[in-house]
Amino acid sequence: MSVEQVIIIGSGPAGYTAAVYAARADMKPLLFEGQRLGGQPGGQLMLTTEVENYPGFPEGLMGPEMMEKFKAQAVRFGTRIISEDVTEVNFGSRPFKVKAGSTEYVASSVIICTGAQATWIGVPGEEQYQGHGVSACATCDGFFFRDKEILVVGGGDSAMEEANFLTKFAKKVTVVHRRDTLRASKIMQERAMKNPKIGFLWNTEVREVLGDGTRLTGVRVFNNQTNEERDLVTEGLFVAIGHKPNTELFKGVIDLDQKGYIVTKPGSTATSVEGVFAGGDVADHRYRQAVTAAGTGCMAALDAERWLESQE
């Protein structure tokens, strides 16, 4: 069995960028792009309609189209891509073992770019209108809601952060929260409460996302104190109830933080296992942008290349 110099687990901006750099360094990378959401080829950008904030694309372009370009560039330099989910890893000894389907692969180094996914509410219509009025990223999509009235679902720091950010564009932002108090930090609560553009709907849960077949037009909400159900007209719904890193595969194998994100060494993409690196949203719960994911994918490839050289 031949030993790969580097195996990249996951695609998206981080995985494909790591592949471009590894391939150009003649590391002959093998990349597993995954099959399903949570291991979706192309990552979260496959659910994004238009990307307008990636440098070098002044006209903007569709998320899936952007990922096709990333992938084509990785392939151009010699990356081999397998469209399967990795189901098992063994980092206990070197070379590392990576299993996909019924086949086991071995590698001298591994780069993990399995990404993260937004936690969705899980109500009818939500999936249908993702990218068509329903979003989980204010910094990605806020610009499209200029002068519109929109809703933000959630009660934590990220929900308050999204709501505040969205007031730069929206005419009015209403925070929908299932309790009568926020769990956000005091400073974030105060900032949101003082913002004249932000209102609150307490003890309220979204029951259904409504639309006209092409775009979101409103939501059906339920007051869990009065049992009253009603429809709200809105042009945007931002879901801010958290993100979940795709790290099930690595529990007990490498160090993860309390939220399940991969812990990397300061100023590096190195994980707790020497020779295993991580890039993109799987190790970043703060920025979560395509451009930062691509940047850390590049860093992971450079770190892996230098580490392999040091081992020879």
Long-range contacts (C-beta under 8 A, 24 or more apart in sequence): 1-104, 1-106, 2-106, 3-95, 3-106, 3-107, 3-108, 4-28, 4-29, 4-30, 4-105, 4-106, 4-107, 4-108, 5-29, 5-107, 5-108, 5-109, 5-308, 6-30, 6-107, 6-108, 6-109, 6-110, 6-111, 6-301, 6-304, 6-308, 7-31, 7-32, 7-96, 7-98, 7-105, 7-107, 7-109, 7-110, 7-111, 8-32, 8-79, 8-110, 8-111, 8-113, 9-86, 9-89, 9-98, 9-110, 9-111, 9-112, 9-113, 9-114, 9-249, 10-34, 10-39, 10-43, 10-112, 10-113, 10-114, 10-115, 10-246, 10-280, 10-282, 11-41, 11-42, 11-43, 11-67, 11-71, 11-113, 12-42, 12-43, 12-44, 12-45, 12-67, 12-113, 12-115, 12-280, 12-281, 12-293, 13-43, 13-45, 13-67, 13-70, 13-280, 13-290, 13-291, 13-293, 13-294, 13-297, 14-43, 14-113, 14-115, 14-279, 14-280, 14-281, 14-282, 14-293, 14-294, 14-296, 14-297, 14-300, 15-43, 15-111, 15-113, 15-279, 15-280, 15-297, 16-67, 16-70, 16-71, 16-73, 16-74, 16-297, 17-70, 17-279, 17-293, 17-294, 17-295, 17-297, 17-298, 17-301, 18-111, 18-113, 18-279, 18-297, 18-298, 18-300, 18-301, 18-304, 19-74, 19-77, 19-79, 19-301, 20-70, 20-73, 20-74, 20-77, 20-79, 20-301, 21-297, 21-298, 21-301, 21-302, 21-305, 22-79, 22-111, 22-301, 22-304, 22-305, 23-74, 23-77, 23-78, 23-79, 24-77, 25-301, 25-305, 27-301, 27-304, 27-305, 27-308, 28-78, 28-80, 29-74, 29-79, 29-80, 29-301, 30-79, 30-80, 30-82, 30-105, 30-107, 31-74, 31-79, 31-80, 31-81, 31-82, 32-81, 32-82, 32-84, 32-85, 32-86, 32-98, 32-100, 33-71, 33-81, 33-82, 33-83, 34-83, 34-84, 34-85, 34-86, 34-114, 35-83, 35-84, 35-85, 36-85, 37-117, 38-117, 38-246, 39-85, 39-86, 39-114, 39-246, 41-67, 41-71, 41-83, 42-67, 42-68, 42-70, 42-71, 43-67, 43-115, 43-280, 43-281, 43-293, 44-115, 44-116, 44-117, 44-118, 44-281, 45-290, 47-130, 47-131, 48-131, 48-137, 48-140, 48-141, 49-131, 49-132, 50-144, 51-140, 51-290, 52-143, 53-139, 53-140, 53-143, 53-289, 53-291, 54-290, 54-291, 55-291, 63-131, 66-290, 70-294, 86-249, 87-249, 88-249, 89-249, 89-250, 89-253, 90-253, 91-253, 91-254, 91-273, 91-276, 94-275, 96-275, 96-276, 108-275, 108-308, 108-311, 109-275, 109-276, 109-277, 109-304, 109-307, 109-308, 110-275, 110-276, 110-277, 111-269, 111-276, 111-277, 111-278, 111-279, 111-297, 111-300, 111-301, 111-304, 112-250, 112-262, 112-271, 112-276, 112-277, 112-278, 112-279, 112-282, 112-283, 113-278, 113-279, 113-280, 113-282, 113-293, 113-297, 113-300, 114-245, 114-246, 114-247, 114-249, 114-282, 115-245, 115-246, 115-280, 115-281, 115-282, 115-293, 116-243, 116-244, 116-245, 116-246, 116-261, 116-281, 116-282, 116-285, 116-288, 117-243, 117-244, 117-246, 118-239, 118-242, 118-243, 118-244, 119-239, 119-241, 119-242, 119-243, 119-244, 120-239, 120-241, 121-153, 121-206, 121-239, 121-241, 123-206, 123-207, 123-208, 123-209, 124-208, 124-209, 125-208, 125-209, 125-210, 125-211, 125-216, 126-209, 126-239, 128-209, 128-211, 129-209, 129-211, 129-215, 129-216, 129-237, 132-211, 132-214, 132-215, 132-216, 133-211, 133-215, 133-216, 133-217, 133-235, 133-236, 133-237, 134-209, 134-216, 134-236, 134-237, 134-239, 135-236, 135-237, 135-238, 135-239, 136-238, 136-239, 136-240, 136-243, 137-288, 138-162, 138-165, 138-166, 138-238, 138-240, 139-165, 139-289, 140-289, 141-238, 142-166, 142-168, 142-169, 142-170, 143-169, 144-236, 145-169, 145-170, 145-235, 145-236, 146-170, 147-171, 148-235, 148-236, 149-173, 149-174, 149-233, 149-234, 149-235, 149-236, 150-174, 150-234, 150-235, 150-236, 150-237, 150-238, 151-175, 151-176, 151-219, 151-232, 151-234, 151-236, 151-237, 151-238, 152-176, 152-238, 152-240, 153-177, 153-206, 153-237, 153-238, 153-239, 153-240, 153-241, 154-239, 154-240, 154-241, 154-242, 155-179, 155-181, 155-182, 155-183, 155-184, 156-182, 156-183, 156-184, 156-240, 156-241, 156-242, 157-184, 157-185, 157-188, 158-240, 158-242, 158-243, 159-184, 159-240, 159-241, 160-184, 160-188, 160-189, 160-191, 160-192, 161-188, 161-240, 162-238, 162-240, 163-192, 163-195, 163-198, 163-240, 164-191, 164-192, 164-195, 164-198, 166-238, 167-195, 167-197, 167-198, 170-197, 170-236, 171-197, 172-197, 172-199, 173-197, 173-198, 173-199, 174-198, 174-199, 174-200, 174-201, 174-234, 175-199, 175-200, 175-201, 176-201, 176-204, 176-205, 176-206, 176-221, 177-201, 177-202, 177-203, 177-204, 178-203, 178-204, 178-205, 178-224, 179-203, 206-237, 209-237, 243-281, 243-285, 243-288, 245-281, 245-282, 245-283, 245-285, 246-282, 247-282, 259-285, 261-285, 268-299, 268-303, 269-296, 269-299, 269-300, 269-303, 270-303, 270-307, 274-307, 275-304, 275-307, 275-311, 277-303, 277-304, 277-307
